[in-house]
């Protein structure tokens, strides 16, 4: 279960695609409702994911200093990030089909034992 945080990545990409730009705090607020697992997503996993996505060129960020209050980092999806989201979509579609097939076969096997 240690690699479940990896499934934070496609959710972050999708949220940035939908929002255009967003702050980490705002993403954290919506992350759980779009999560791909029932596991609680820790805020640290979100920020690790954002840093990794930025290091890989999928997300860009900048400090926003206008307005009152402290500076906040705002994130946006890059063109490469858009392509990465498309790749994740294909992978997750395949995983979804495989899982559905597994559940169908498991139910048949369980029904046969009854």
C-alpha positions as CSV (number, residue, x, y, z in Angstrom):
1,X,0.0,0.0,0.0
2,X,3.0,2.3,0.3
3,X,2.8,3.4,-3.4
4,X,-0.9,4.5,-3.2
5,X,0.4,8.1,-3.0
6,X,1.3,7.6,-6.7
7,X,-2.4,7.8,-7.5
8,X,-2.4,11.4,-6.2
9,X,-0.6,12.4,-9.4
10,X,-3.4,11.9,-11.9
11,X,-5.8,13.7,-9.6
12,X,-3.6,16.7,-9.3
13,X,-3.1,16.8,-13.0
14,X,-6.9,16.6,-13.6
15,X,-7.6,19.3,-11.0
16,X,-5.1,21.7,-12.6
17,X,-6.5,21.0,-16.0
18,X,-10.0,21.9,-14.8
19,X,-8.9,24.9,-12.8
20,X,-6.2,26.4,-15.0
21,X,-4.3,27.7,-12.0
22,X,-4.5,26.8,-8.3
23,X,-2.8,27.0,-4.9
24,X,-1.7,23.9,-3.0
25,X,-4.2,24.8,-0.3
26,X,-7.1,24.9,-2.8
27,X,-6.0,21.6,-4.4
28,X,-5.8,19.9,-1.0
29,X,-9.4,20.9,-0.3
30,X,-10.6,19.1,-3.4
31,X,-8.2,16.3,-3.6
32,X,-10.0,13.8,-1.4
33,X,-13.3,14.1,-3.3
34,X,-11.5,13.1,-6.6
35,X,-9.3,10.5,-5.0
36,X,-8.8,7.1,-6.7
37,X,-8.6,5.2,-3.5
38,X,-10.3,5.3,-0.1
39,X,-7.0,6.0,1.6
40,X,-6.7,9.4,3.3
41,X,-4.5,11.6,1.2
42,X,-2.0,13.4,3.3
43,X,-1.2,17.0,2.6
44,X,2.5,16.1,2.5
45,X,1.8,13.7,-0.4
46,X,0.2,16.5,-2.3
47,X,3.1,18.8,-2.0
48,X,5.6,16.0,-2.7
49,X,3.6,15.2,-5.9
50,X,3.5,18.9,-6.9
51,X,7.3,19.1,-6.5
52,X,7.9,16.0,-8.5
53,X,5.5,17.0,-11.2
54,X,7.3,20.4,-11.4
55,X,10.8,18.7,-11.5
56,X,9.5,16.6,-14.4
57,X,8.2,19.6,-16.3
58,X,4.5,18.6,-16.0
59,X,3.6,21.5,-13.7
60,X,5.0,25.1,-13.4
61,X,4.7,27.3,-10.4
62,X,5.3,30.9,-9.4
63,X,5.0,33.0,-6.3
64,X,2.0,35.3,-6.3
65,X,2.7,38.3,-4.2
66,X,-0.1,40.7,-5.2
67,X,-2.9,41.4,-2.7
68,X,-2.8,41.3,1.1
69,X,-1.4,38.5,3.0
70,X,1.6,36.3,2.5
71,X,3.0,35.2,-0.9
72,X,1.4,32.0,-2.2
73,X,2.7,29.5,-4.8
74,X,0.3,29.1,-7.7
75,X,0.5,26.0,-9.9
76,X,-0.5,25.4,-13.5
77,X,-0.4,22.5,-15.9
78,X,2.2,22.7,-18.7
79,X,1.7,21.3,-22.2
80,X,3.8,18.3,-21.2
81,X,1.6,17.9,-18.1
82,X,-1.4,17.9,-20.4
83,X,0.2,15.0,-22.3
84,X,1.0,13.3,-19.0
85,X,-2.6,13.5,-18.0
86,X,-3.6,11.9,-21.3
87,X,-1.1,9.0,-20.6
88,X,-2.5,8.6,-17.1
89,X,-6.0,8.5,-18.5
90,X,-5.1,5.6,-20.9
91,X,-3.3,3.7,-18.1
92,X,-6.2,4.1,-15.6
93,X,-8.7,3.1,-18.3
94,X,-6.7,-0.1,-18.8
95,X,-6.4,-0.7,-15.1
96,X,-10.2,-0.1,-14.7
97,X,-11.0,-2.7,-17.3
98,X,-8.6,-5.2,-15.8
99,X,-10.1,-4.7,-12.4
100,X,-13.6,-5.1,-13.7
101,X,-12.6,-8.4,-15.4
102,X,-11.0,-9.6,-12.2
103,X,-14.1,-8.8,-10.1
104,X,-16.4,-10.6,-12.6
105,X,-14.2,-13.7,-12.6
106,X,-13.9,-13.7,-8.8
107,X,-17.7,-13.4,-8.4
108,X,-18.2,-16.3,-10.8
109,X,-15.7,-18.4,-8.9
110,X,-17.3,-17.5,-5.5
111,X,-20.8,-18.3,-6.8
112,X,-19.6,-21.7,-8.1
113,X,-18.4,-22.7,-4.6
114,X,-21.8,-21.8,-3.0
